[in-house]
Amino acid sequence: MKWTDTLDIAIGLTETKSDVDPRYVRFTDLMNWVMALPGFDDDPNRCNEKVLEAIQMAWIDEAD
């Protein structure tokens, strides 16, 4: 999984962080949680605020 796989990441976060409301997540936590997902293997330096916003929005959609 790469940073651009926002839907796959959102699904993984929905499964592993079901007790978390994605609307209130700090980007530092989000980045760490994404990197800890099974199958995630991208360079942390490729992550930025725009990428994290896209992941957060996909996670919000997936959680609803």
C-alpha angles and dihedrals in degrees: 000000000000133000089261093059091089097158094049090047091048091052091049092050092048089055099042100035101036091144093058124090104222092208091070103042122126113231091234090059092043092053092050093047092050092050089051094054115114109257096020110132112157131123112270088218090066090065121097140159093274091054092048091049090053091049091048092050092049090049091051090051091047093048092053 
